[in-house]
Amino acid sequence: MIYDAITMVLAGFAWSVFAYFIVVNGCQTALLVSATTAMRRHRQRVWQEDRVGLLGSAVTPTISALAPAYNEEANVAESVHALMMLQYPALEVVLINDGSGDSTLEVLIRTFDLYPIHPIFRNQVQSQRVRGLYRSKIHPQLLVVDKENGGKADALNAGLNCATGELVCAIDADTLIEPDALLRIVRPFLTDENVVAAGGTIRVANGSRVAHGRVLDARVPRGLLAGCQTVEYLRSFLFGRLGWNNLGGNLIISGAFGLFRRESVMQVGGYVHDTVGEDMELIADLRRQGQDRGTASRVDFVPDPVAWTEVPESWRVLGRQRDRWHRGLTDVLRRHRGVLFNPRYRALGLVVYPYYVVVELLGPVVEALGLIAVPLGLALGAVDVTFGALFLAVAYGWGVLLNVAVIALEELTYRRYQRWRDLLLLLLWSVVEGVGYRQLTVVWRLLGLWRYTRGRKDWGVMSRKGLGTPARA
Amino acid sequence: MRVSMHILARVLSGDPERPALPRLPLDKSIEAVADATRSIDDVGRARLAELPEYVELAERSARWCTSALWPRRLKGVRLLLILGTGQATVPRLLDDPRPEVRSSAAAWAANHPSPQVAARLVRMLSDGDLACRLTAQGALIRMGLHAVPAVISHLAEAAPASLASALLVASRVHNSALTGPALAHRHDSDPAVRAAVAQVIASGGGPDSIEWLEELLADPAALVRSTAAAGLGGLGHWPSSPLLADRLGDPAWEVRRAAGLALDRLGGPGQLYLQRALQSTDRFAQDMARQVLDRASPGQGAAGRVEAAVLAIDGQERK
């Protein structure tokens, strides 16, 4: 009797999880189709576009690149050199030394011949005390803000206060931005008044040849962890975010590389301090408050500006990162729960937000339950082998197909990986990613959910190997 | 592709003995010619124009410009922009129904100025599409003197559309002939227009400009007052120092900042007024003067004074 009840519940649950996977994969397929259309249109519009002409234009908005740095003495000089080399006619680089305990500031002073200045600025958004401001004698467009430690969000707020650009570009100091990325990412702001933020593509730099802040030769990493993340990043940016451009707009722009309208960011109070998902929180705020006020609120993703980042190659560090990402996601969705199914927010409330709740937030819970229920059901005979095979096809096979489709999209468009060997490696990682790696991310995200309910708001130590040549300082 | 680039380089260097270009797929051919033409002068362009491949591409682009499909028209105009030709085809595309095509045609127009094209670009300043408006602005500014008659005639209209944009162009062209037509709009109801008028006056210069800028210092809109203050500072007219010093106590932070920086730019007399403002009973004027005077020049140390000044401006907005 009890056995029958258990098998019935297991069978029912297994079918529910099966249905869930169909919905999730269906949504992702819709995103892929949307991304393909958006990519085609985007490429038509930017074909042989006169970006050199834009460099000489008198009407391009000024961009302030905000780069927070904390204990970055080894790489900071090279990062700043790379930022100064970005192609843009009106660029100001604001490096924020967030109370580093090492010699980050001394390296900057020595390398860029900084002198203290006293510009006039308003404390419009909350940040820790600014200890000093410096300008470079070599590069007058370089401003260094030395402040007390307050975290990344706080550093960005200090940068926002001191910046003078109409647009601000949030950049991680250890991110490598391609030289023409700003000329490309500014495009939505030149074509649509309603745009408040735009994000670019983040790619994995592990395994690539890097020198002087530039990726000289893009390679697919050989390590399992970095390889799986390469496929994950491709999927996430190339169709995850691009697809949303046509389906209601994005809710996430990577904190490593995003461009914002400064006035709009100031209006929503800048970055929020008490969350680990400050980048997503800012986007949610910009969209929500923009729609509340009836002002600009569109968030666009642009596929061709590229920033390269080093992803964790240690299980422990990756686990911490995913745990933090999921805590951030949970926190932001909780803060903006009023948006859910609220017709006032149109696509944001009726499509985007529900997707993030059902697929991104609850995904690991359902996936974990499915991973337990289906094998158990098979063992107890509650579900038959045909169902097991179908489940495998939907949960794993469809995912692999989507991965392969994204790689095909990449090959047909940007072809960053030029060698056949890299392409084969990428295909290998796309197959491997669904077995083991994906299940581990489920565990880490569940851990994040659990820790969020326990009120944990720490970032955890994020050690990396480092990219490229040593700083010239 | 590499061979083609090498041959094109030989063409550009004037080498008389050059082999024919190998046959390339269309996209590669476009890429090779585009790369070769991006940064060459008229002589180099004339040499390239002798190549049959160049002529073929130019003809193909002109055909694309008449296509019913907008992506093809866009391709055509972009290619003609690169090739530096298309005088017979592209001006028509300034009226294309697709904004992408109009905008690219406007970018082409910057390199091919004519009175008709300039007049059309001025009309484009009120286009419904942002990209078209910005490209038209940029193109008119790049045209410089060629754009002046069209801008003047636009400003002389009874109720010109996109007045602020036209005035912005006028301010960047730096031509005193534009000051008169701009002044006609100094009482416009839109503060952005009045601020743009102030910019035109400041960019044009001349003795009368001072009087108008001083008048605009008393404008009800903060944007206009701050633009006028910055203009006076830029013109270096030190007798305006007392008026600028009055603005140090302005209710709007932007105006106080612009007045302070303008006084700083005026040199000795401005500095004197800033020193005097340090004794002012108006806390806002005092704070701004202190911040401007505390600003260190290269080699001086002022980092230690940042804290006090930053704290002083916290929450000091009067509005």
Interface residues (C-beta under 8 A of the other chain):
Chain A: Q44 R45 W47 Q48 E49 D50 V52 G53 G56 S57 A58 V59 Y115 P116 I117 H118 P119 I120 F121 R122 N123 R129 V130 R131 G132 L133 Y134 K137 D146 L190 T191 D192 E193
Chain B: I30 A34 R38 S39 P71 L74 K75 R78 L79 L81 I82 E100 S104 A107 A110 D129 L130 A131 L134 Q137 G138 I141 R142 L168 R172 W253 R257 G260 L261 M288 Q291 V292 D294 R295 A296 P298 G299 Q300 G301 A302 A303 G304 R305 V306 E307 A309 V310 I313 D314 E317
